[in-house]
Amino acid sequence: MLLITFDPENRLVVDELERRWDEALHRVQDVEQRIEQHKRQQAAAVRPTPEEFECLARDLETVWSNPDTDARLKKRIVRTLIHEVIAEVDQDQGKLILIIHWKGGIHTQLNLQRRRRGQNGAQASKDVVEGIKILARVSSDEVIAGVLTRNGLRTGRGNRWTTERVTSLRSHYQIPRHTIENQRAAGWMTLTQAAAFLEMNSLWFAIIASARSRLTLNGLGPNNRRACQPFSCLSFDSSDSY
């Protein structure tokens, strides 16, 4: 307990101490009132049901993907749901291991591939590059750009594919330009061209070609196979018998 002595004859000191004491008492009363008000609000608050939590979880993706949702709101959502994120680097496998600690106590582990030196997020995906390699065997850059755009595929920067962008990607990855001479010399045909050559129905020919594992689409990711299917390529030898 703090005791303060003073000279009774010095009233100025006494008045100052009394004023400070009264202000401290008022602050204590104000804090106590705020604490009681907070307790009453907490007691009156209605706790959400499990069904409401499930509904909120379903709406989270909609809110997050909404173009009107700004970065500030996304940060608030992250701070509300996630306690911390621990990152570890696996040098041997070239992976980034993320462990997410959620506020509810559950942990989630994500294994992400590390970017190689010189690689960035604006590059086209590996599946798109492989698809362009296949399409370049039988199609011009203009046709390839149309196929990619019609199937909803975008560049690494989110732009529509154009002839110039396909040409630039081919040049970067050293993919040969399509020519009729190179196509004929290598024996590549589209399914439609091969079916016409054999005077067969294109649908039946596609089934036969798939059964014989002659299609070269298996190396593509499942989301990008559709980009090449209208111009699916196969290596054809006219001496084959069907």
Summary of the structure (lengths in Angstrom):
residues: 242
radius of gyration: 34.5
end to end distance: 104.4
largest distance: 124.5
contacts: 525
relative contact order: 0.07
helix: 51%
strand: 12%
